[in-house]
Amino acid sequence: RRQSRSLAPLSMSAARGVNVKDVPSDQFVVAYAAHLKRIGKIEVPKWADLVKTGSYKELAPYDPDWYYIRAAAMARRVYMRGGAGVGAFKKVFGGRKSRGTRPEKAAKGSGSIARHILKQLEILKILEKVPDGKGRRITPQGQRDLDSIAGQIGDKA
């Protein structure tokens, strides 16, 4: 006759590693932006404090760390679904353009910001170009980096 053993339930991090898909996006983006700022390898352009993030905006961002937050959000998005390029990020970070008394229309975000951030993430070996010219994808090193930040968030929860 077999003896039944009761196994204590394993926590999520003990059963398997916590990855980016397991943690809330807002917490991950803030934590990864802080990590990018801390390592200091992303070169923030000189024009970052002057630029609007889209033609539909009236003012530049108030947050001085907006560039790192945008970079973290873009890295997370490529992790979740590869193949995103500059055009996809223009659409994602777009918004409503106010046209006075006429109805609003959808407007795209800044392509130069998206392009610059993608190039910076490629220099850090977090992203790489897809060979057939179909956007960017996450590198194995980039996946490790993002999953380690997600693990730190998962341990706190």
N, C-alpha and C positions, 0 to 999 in steps of 0.2 A: 504494500500500500504506500502511495506517495504522500510525503508530508508537504503541506502547503506552507510556503514561506511568504510572509508579508514583506514586500519590498517598500521601503520608505520612498515616497514620491521625490523624484529628483527635481531640483530647480532647473529653470530653463538654461542657465549658463553651464550647469554641470552636465546636462544631457547632451547639449551641443552648443557650439559657439553662437553668440549673439551677433547678428549681422545688421546691416543698415535697414533692412525691411522689418526688423522686429522692434525698432524704437520709433517714437513719435518724430515726425519730420521737423517740427519747430525746434525741439530740443537738440536734435542732431545738427541742424544747420548752425545754430548758435555755438555749439561745442566745437564743430569742425572749423568754423570761422575763427574762433579763439585759438585753435591749434595752428591754423595757417598764419595768423598774426604772430603767434609766439615763435614759430620756427624762423620767421623773417626772410623766407626765400622768395616770396611773391613780391615782385617789383610793382608797387602802386605807381601808375603814371602821374606825371606832374599835373595833368589836366583833371585829375579825379575830383578835386575840390570845386571845380568850376562847371563841370559838365552836367547836363540833365540826362536822365536815364531813358528818355524818349522824347520824340517831337511833340507828343501830346501833353507833356508835363509843363508846368509853369515855372517850377523851381527845382534846384538841385536837391539831392537828399540831405536831410538834417543830420543823420547819423554819420559821424566821421569814419566809422568802420564799415560803411555800406559796401565797399569794394570787396572786402573779405566775406561778407555775408552773401553777396551775389556769387562769388567764386564757390563757396561751400554749397549753395543751392544748385549751381550748375553741375558740380561734381556729383552731388547726390542724384540729380536727374539722369545723368549719363550712366551712373551705377544701376539705377532702377530700369532704365530702358535705353540701351546703347543705340548708336546710329543718329544721334541728334547733332546737328551742325549749327552754323551761325543763323541760318534762316529759321530753324525751329526755335532757337532761343529768342529771336526777335519776336516771334509770335507768342511764345510763352510769357515773356516779360512785357508784352504790350498792354494796352488798356483802352479806356474810352477817351476819345478826343472831343472836347467841348467845342462846339461850333457856333456859339452864340445862341441865337434864337432857333437855329435849325436843329434837327435831331442829331444826337450823338452818333458817332461811327467808331468802329474798332480801328485802332491805330497800332502800329508795330513799335517795339522798343528799339533801342540803339544797337546797331550791328557792330559798331567799332568797339563798344564795351564788351560785347559777347566774344568778338574775335580776339581781343587782347587777353581776356581771361582764359579762353581756351588755349591760347599760345602759352600763357604762364603755367597752366596746369600740365601742358605737354612738356615744358622744360623741367618740371618737377617729377616727370615720369608717372603722373597720376592718370593721364589720358593719353591716347594715341590715335592717329588718324586711321580710319578704316581704309584698307588698300584701294577699293574701287571708288573712292571719293564720295562715300556715303556717310559723312559725319565723323563723329568720334566714338571711341569705346574706351572702357576702363581697362587699365593694365593690371596684371596680377599684383604688382607692387601697390598700385593705387587701391585695389580691392582690399589688400591687407591693411593699408592705412585707414581707410574708411571703416572697416570692420573693427579695428582696434578702438577707434573713437566710439563706435556704437557699443562695444563691449563695456567701455567705461560708463556710458550712460545706463546700460542695462544693469550693471552692478549697483548703481545708486538707487535704482527703482526697487 
